[in-house]
C-alpha cells in the first residue's frame, strides 16, 4: 500500500481501482495527489506543477535582467 510523502500515513488506495488522472487525498493530512502512472503507481502532489511554472517564470525574469 502506498504511503503519503507528507505524513507517511498509508493511503487507502486499491491500485486496481485507480486510473491515470484520478485525484486521491490522504485521509490523515488532506494532501491531494494525482495519479500520473499506474504500472508502477506514480503520484504527484496536486499543485506542484504550478510551483514549477512559477519557478521557471522567475528564472526567465532573472535572465532577462542580466
Backbone atoms as SQL, in Angstrom:
CREATE TABLE atoms (id INTEGER PRIMARY KEY, chain TEXT, resi INTEGER, resn TEXT, atom TEXT, x REAL, y REAL, z REAL);
INSERT INTO atoms VALUES
  (1, 'A', 1, 'UNK', 'N', 0.849, -1.169, 0.000),
  (2, 'A', 1, 'UNK', 'CA', 0.000, 0.000, 0.000),
  (3, 'A', 1, 'UNK', 'C', 0.901, 1.241, 0.000),
  (4, 'A', 2, 'UNK', 'N', 0.636, 2.212, -0.891),
  (5, 'A', 2, 'UNK', 'CA', 1.464, 3.417, -0.920),
  (6, 'A', 2, 'UNK', 'C', 1.235, 4.282, 0.312),
  (7, 'A', 3, 'UNK', 'N', 2.245, 5.076, 0.641),
  (8, 'A', 3, 'UNK', 'CA', 2.103, 5.964, 1.791),
  (9, 'A', 3, 'UNK', 'C', 2.237, 7.417, 1.339),
  (10, 'A', 4, 'UNK', 'N', 1.681, 8.308, 2.126),
  (11, 'A', 4, 'UNK', 'CA', 1.693, 9.741, 1.853),
  (12, 'A', 4, 'UNK', 'C', 3.105, 10.278, 2.102),
  (13, 'A', 5, 'UNK', 'N', 3.707, 10.942, 1.117),
  (14, 'A', 5, 'UNK', 'CA', 5.033, 11.515, 1.327),
  (15, 'A', 5, 'UNK', 'C', 5.048, 12.630, 2.382),
  (16, 'A', 6, 'UNK', 'N', 3.930, 13.279, 2.606),
  (17, 'A', 6, 'UNK', 'CA', 3.864, 14.376, 3.571),
  (18, 'A', 6, 'UNK', 'C', 3.860, 13.881, 5.011),
  (19, 'A', 7, 'UNK', 'N', 2.955, 12.932, 5.322),
  (20, 'A', 7, 'UNK', 'CA', 2.797, 12.499, 6.716),
  (21, 'A', 7, 'UNK', 'C', 3.120, 11.026, 6.930),
  (22, 'A', 8, 'UNK', 'N', 3.455, 10.311, 5.842),
  (23, 'A', 8, 'UNK', 'CA', 3.817, 8.893, 5.877),
  (24, 'A', 8, 'UNK', 'C', 2.677, 7.974, 6.298),
  (25, 'A', 9, 'UNK', 'N', 1.443, 8.487, 6.302),
  (26, 'A', 9, 'UNK', 'CA', 0.270, 7.673, 6.574),
  (27, 'A', 9, 'UNK', 'C', -0.017, 6.809, 5.341),
  (28, 'A', 10, 'UNK', 'N', -0.501, 5.575, 5.554),
  (29, 'A', 10, 'UNK', 'CA', -0.870, 4.731, 4.425),
  (30, 'A', 10, 'UNK', 'C', -2.049, 5.349, 3.688),
  (31, 'A', 11, 'UNK', 'N', -1.925, 5.443, 2.339),
  (32, 'A', 11, 'UNK', 'CA', -3.023, 5.926, 1.520),
  (33, 'A', 11, 'UNK', 'C', -3.962, 4.762, 1.259),
  (34, 'A', 12, 'UNK', 'N', -5.227, 4.974, 1.494),
  (35, 'A', 12, 'UNK', 'CA', -6.223, 3.924, 1.325),
  (36, 'A', 12, 'UNK', 'C', -6.595, 3.819, -0.149),
  (37, 'A', 13, 'UNK', 'N', -5.698, 3.179, -0.921),
  (38, 'A', 13, 'UNK', 'CA', -5.901, 3.035, -2.362),
  (39, 'A', 13, 'UNK', 'C', -5.891, 1.577, -2.750),
  (40, 'A', 14, 'UNK', 'N', -6.773, 1.237, -3.627),
  (41, 'A', 14, 'UNK', 'CA', -6.720, -0.072, -4.257),
  (42, 'A', 14, 'UNK', 'C', -6.147, 0.201, -5.653),
  (43, 'A', 15, 'UNK', 'N', -4.930, -0.244, -5.866),
  (44, 'A', 15, 'UNK', 'CA', -4.203, 0.080, -7.088),
  (45, 'A', 15, 'UNK', 'C', -4.995, -0.314, -8.333),
  (46, 'A', 16, 'UNK', 'N', -5.770, -1.397, -8.264),
  (47, 'A', 16, 'UNK', 'CA', -6.570, -1.824, -9.414),
  (48, 'A', 16, 'UNK', 'C', -7.735, -0.880, -9.690),
  (49, 'A', 17, 'UNK', 'N', -8.109, -0.047, -8.710),
  (50, 'A', 17, 'UNK', 'CA', -9.264, 0.830, -8.858),
  (51, 'A', 17, 'UNK', 'C', -8.919, 2.247, -9.293),
  (52, 'A', 18, 'UNK', 'N', -7.645, 2.584, -9.438),
  (53, 'A', 18, 'UNK', 'CA', -7.281, 3.942, -9.830),
  (54, 'A', 18, 'UNK', 'C', -6.793, 3.963, -11.274),
  (55, 'A', 19, 'UNK', 'N', -7.012, 5.101, -11.931),
  (56, 'A', 19, 'UNK', 'CA', -6.564, 5.297, -13.303),
  (57, 'A', 19, 'UNK', 'C', -5.757, 6.586, -13.378),
  (58, 'A', 20, 'UNK', 'N', -4.975, 6.741, -14.429),
  (59, 'A', 20, 'UNK', 'CA', -4.228, 7.979, -14.614),
  (60, 'A', 20, 'UNK', 'C', -5.200, 9.146, -14.659),
  (61, 'A', 21, 'UNK', 'N', -4.860, 10.216, -13.949),
  (62, 'A', 21, 'UNK', 'CA', -5.702, 11.402, -13.912),
  (63, 'A', 21, 'UNK', 'C', -6.598, 11.473, -12.695),
  (64, 'A', 22, 'UNK', 'N', -6.762, 10.354, -11.988),
  (65, 'A', 22, 'UNK', 'CA', -7.558, 10.360, -10.759),
  (66, 'A', 22, 'UNK', 'C', -6.851, 11.192, -9.702),
  (67, 'A', 23, 'UNK', 'N', -7.644, 11.853, -8.864),
  (68, 'A', 23, 'UNK', 'CA', -7.092, 12.608, -7.746),
  (69, 'A', 23, 'UNK', 'C', -7.487, 11.885, -6.472),
  (70, 'A', 24, 'UNK', 'N', -6.498, 11.626, -5.630),
  (71, 'A', 24, 'UNK', 'CA', -6.731, 10.957, -4.351),
  (72, 'A', 24, 'UNK', 'C', -6.212, 11.845, -3.235),
  (73, 'A', 25, 'UNK', 'N', -6.785, 11.720, -2.056),
  (74, 'A', 25, 'UNK', 'CA', -6.375, 12.552, -0.923),
  (75, 'A', 25, 'UNK', 'C', -5.995, 11.669, 0.249),
  (76, 'A', 26, 'UNK', 'N', -5.037, 12.135, 1.015),
  (77, 'A', 26, 'UNK', 'CA', -4.625, 11.462, 2.233),
  (78, 'A', 26, 'UNK', 'C', -5.678, 11.715, 3.309),
  (79, 'A', 27, 'UNK', 'N', -6.151, 10.664, 3.943),
  (80, 'A', 27, 'UNK', 'CA', -7.159, 10.798, 4.997),
  (81, 'A', 27, 'UNK', 'C', -6.600, 11.505, 6.226),
  (82, 'A', 28, 'UNK', 'N', -5.296, 11.412, 6.440),
  (83, 'A', 28, 'UNK', 'CA', -4.680, 11.975, 7.645),
  (84, 'A', 28, 'UNK', 'C', -4.420, 13.475, 7.515),
  (85, 'A', 29, 'UNK', 'N', -3.712, 13.894, 6.446),
  (86, 'A', 29, 'UNK', 'CA', -3.319, 15.308, 6.334),
  (87, 'A', 29, 'UNK', 'C', -4.089, 16.076, 5.271),
  (88, 'A', 30, 'UNK', 'N', -4.822, 15.362, 4.413),
  (89, 'A', 30, 'UNK', 'CA', -5.643, 16.025, 3.404),
  (90, 'A', 30, 'UNK', 'C', -4.911, 16.407, 2.128),
  (91, 'A', 31, 'UNK', 'N', -3.620, 16.096, 2.025),
  (92, 'A', 31, 'UNK', 'CA', -2.863, 16.416, 0.823),
  (93, 'A', 31, 'UNK', 'C', -3.439, 15.631, -0.349),
  (94, 'A', 32, 'UNK', 'N', -3.609, 16.308, -1.494),
  (95, 'A', 32, 'UNK', 'CA', -4.164, 15.662, -2.678),
  (96, 'A', 32, 'UNK', 'C', -3.053, 15.295, -3.657),
  (97, 'A', 33, 'UNK', 'N', -3.222, 14.134, -4.273),
  (98, 'A', 33, 'UNK', 'CA', -2.262, 13.630, -5.250),
  (99, 'A', 33, 'UNK', 'C', -3.002, 13.220, -6.508),
  (100, 'A', 34, 'UNK', 'N', -2.371, 13.458, -7.659),
  (101, 'A', 34, 'UNK', 'CA', -2.914, 12.998, -8.928),
  (102, 'A', 34, 'UNK', 'C', -2.164, 11.739, -9.329),
  (103, 'A', 35, 'UNK', 'N', -2.876, 10.756, -9.825),
  (104, 'A', 35, 'UNK', 'CA', -2.265, 9.525, -10.316),
  (105, 'A', 35, 'UNK', 'C', -1.705, 9.824, -11.704),
  (106, 'A', 36, 'UNK', 'N', -0.384, 9.757, -11.855),
  (107, 'A', 36, 'UNK', 'CA', 0.254, 10.026, -13.146),
  (108, 'A', 36, 'UNK', 'C', 0.759, 8.751, -13.807),
  (109, 'A', 37, 'UNK', 'N', 0.702, 7.654, -13.098),
  (110, 'A', 37, 'UNK', 'CA', 1.093, 6.366, -13.652),
  (111, 'A', 37, 'UNK', 'C', 0.518, 5.252, -12.809),
  (112, 'A', 38, 'UNK', 'N', 0.208, 4.142, -13.468),
  (113, 'A', 38, 'UNK', 'CA', -0.383, 3.029, -12.717),
  (114, 'A', 38, 'UNK', 'C', 0.508, 1.796, -12.681),
  (115, 'A', 39, 'UNK', 'N', 1.460, 1.659, -13.582),
  (116, 'A', 39, 'UNK', 'CA', 2.341, 0.495, -13.618),
  (117, 'A', 39, 'UNK', 'C', 3.780, 0.931, -13.718),
  (118, 'A', 40, 'UNK', 'N', 4.476, 1.240, -12.697),
  (119, 'A', 40, 'UNK', 'CA', 4.088, 1.200, -11.286),
  (120, 'A', 40, 'UNK', 'C', 3.297, 2.454, -10.913),
  (121, 'A', 41, 'UNK', 'N', 2.695, 2.409, -9.757),
  (122, 'A', 41, 'UNK', 'CA', 1.899, 3.525, -9.278),
  (123, 'A', 41, 'UNK', 'C', 2.792, 4.742, -9.059),
  (124, 'A', 42, 'UNK', 'N', 2.415, 5.861, -9.694),
  (125, 'A', 42, 'UNK', 'CA', 3.144, 7.113, -9.516),
  (126, 'A', 42, 'UNK', 'C', 2.142, 8.195, -9.153),
  (127, 'A', 43, 'UNK', 'N', 2.451, 8.945, -8.105),
  (128, 'A', 43, 'UNK', 'CA', 1.595, 10.033, -7.657),
  (129, 'A', 43, 'UNK', 'C', 2.385, 11.332, -7.695),
  (130, 'A', 44, 'UNK', 'N', 1.700, 12.420, -8.028),
  (131, 'A', 44, 'UNK', 'CA', 2.311, 13.730, -7.940),
  (132, 'A', 44, 'UNK', 'C', 1.371, 14.625, -7.147),
  (133, 'A', 45, 'UNK', 'N', 1.935, 15.447, -6.306),
  (134, 'A', 45, 'UNK', 'CA', 1.127, 16.307, -5.449),
  (135, 'A', 45, 'UNK', 'C', 0.386, 17.324, -6.304),
  (136, 'A', 46, 'UNK', 'N', -0.905, 17.454, -6.095),
  (137, 'A', 46, 'UNK', 'CA', -1.705, 18.416, -6.842),
  (138, 'A', 46, 'UNK', 'C', -1.207, 19.805, -6.500),
  (139, 'A', 47, 'UNK', 'N', -0.937, 20.589, -7.520),
  (140, 'A', 47, 'UNK', 'CA', -0.450, 21.947, -7.326),
  (141, 'A', 47, 'UNK', 'C', 1.039, 22.080, -7.537),
  (142, 'A', 48, 'UNK', 'N', 1.786, 20.979, -7.544),
  (143, 'A', 48, 'UNK', 'CA', 3.232, 21.066, -7.733),
  (144, 'A', 48, 'UNK', 'C', 3.590, 21.630, -9.107),
  (145, 'A', 49, 'UNK', 'N', 2.801, 21.302, -10.141),
  (146, 'A', 49, 'UNK', 'CA', 3.130, 21.804, -11.468),
  (147, 'A', 49, 'UNK', 'C', 2.999, 23.322, -11.529),
  (148, 'A', 50, 'UNK', 'N', 2.139, 23.906, -10.720),
  (149, 'A', 50, 'UNK', 'CA', 2.024, 25.358, -10.670),
  (150, 'A', 50, 'UNK', 'C', 3.279, 25.965, -10.064),
  (151, 'A', 51, 'UNK', 'N', 3.800, 25.335, -9.038),
  (152, 'A', 51, 'UNK', 'CA', 5.021, 25.814, -8.406),
  (153, 'A', 51, 'UNK', 'C', 6.184, 25.771, -9.387),
  (154, 'A', 52, 'UNK', 'N', 6.280, 24.712, -10.183),
  (155, 'A', 52, 'UNK', 'CA', 7.354, 24.593, -11.156),
  (156, 'A', 52, 'UNK', 'C', 7.242, 25.705, -12.195),
  (157, 'A', 53, 'UNK', 'N', 6.018, 25.992, -12.662),
  (158, 'A', 53, 'UNK', 'CA', 5.817, 27.057, -13.630),
  (159, 'A', 53, 'UNK', 'C', 6.243, 28.394, -13.038),
  (160, 'A', 54, 'UNK', 'N', 5.903, 28.643, -11.791),
  (161, 'A', 54, 'UNK', 'CA', 6.290, 29.887, -11.125),
  (162, 'A', 54, 'UNK', 'C', 7.809, 29.991, -11.045),
  (163, 'A', 55, 'UNK', 'N', 8.481, 28.888, -10.735),
  (164, 'A', 55, 'UNK', 'CA', 9.937, 28.881, -10.650),
  (165, 'A', 55, 'UNK', 'C', 10.561, 29.194, -12.013),
  (166, 'A', 56, 'UNK', 'N', 10.019, 28.589, -13.086),
  (167, 'A', 56, 'UNK', 'CA', 10.538, 28.832, -14.427),
  (168, 'A', 56, 'UNK', 'C', 10.345, 30.292, -14.809),
  (169, 'A', 57, 'UNK', 'N', 9.196, 30.861, -14.472),
  (170, 'A', 57, 'UNK', 'CA', 8.903, 32.246, -14.777),
  (171, 'A', 57, 'UNK', 'C', 9.888, 33.162, -14.050),
  (172, 'A', 58, 'UNK', 'N', 10.155, 32.879, -12.811),
  (173, 'A', 58, 'UNK', 'CA', 11.090, 33.686, -12.027),
  (174, 'A', 58, 'UNK', 'C', 12.499, 33.580, -12.602),
  (175, 'A', 59, 'UNK', 'N', 12.912, 32.400, -13.040),
  (176, 'A', 59, 'UNK', 'CA', 14.229, 32.225, -13.626),
  (177, 'A', 59, 'UNK', 'C', 14.348, 32.998, -14.937),
  (178, 'A', 60, 'UNK', 'N', 13.280, 32.998, -15.746),
  (179, 'A', 60, 'UNK', 'CA', 13.293, 33.741, -17.006),
  (180, 'A', 60, 'UNK', 'C', 13.432, 35.240, -16.740),
  (181, 'A', 61, 'UNK', 'N', 12.738, 35.742, -15.718),
  (182, 'A', 61, 'UNK', 'CA', 12.831, 37.159, -15.381),
  (183, 'A', 61, 'UNK', 'C', 14.245, 37.522, -14.954),
  (184, 'A', 62, 'UNK', 'N', 14.890, 36.655, -14.165),
  (185, 'A', 62, 'UNK', 'CA', 16.244, 36.897, -13.719),
  (186, 'A', 62, 'UNK', 'C', 17.209, 36.942, -14.895),
  (187, 'A', 63, 'UNK', 'N', 17.028, 36.044, -15.869),
  (188, 'A', 63, 'UNK', 'CA', 17.902, 36.015, -17.042),
  (189, 'A', 63, 'UNK', 'C', 17.732, 37.282, -17.866),
  (190, 'A', 64, 'UNK', 'N', 16.514, 37.792, -17.983),
  (191, 'A', 64, 'UNK', 'CA', 16.244, 38.987, -18.757),
  (192, 'A', 64, 'UNK', 'C', 16.885, 40.211, -18.103),
  (193, 'A', 65, 'UNK', 'N', 16.967, 40.240, -16.779),
  (194, 'A', 65, 'UNK', 'CA', 17.542, 41.365, -16.077),
  (195, 'A', 65, 'UNK', 'C', 19.048, 41.444, -16.239),
  (196, 'A', 66, 'UNK', 'N', 19.698, 40.313, -16.497),
  (197, 'A', 66, 'UNK', 'CA', 21.164, 40.272, -16.611),
  (198, 'A', 66, 'UNK', 'C', 21.618, 40.865, -17.877);
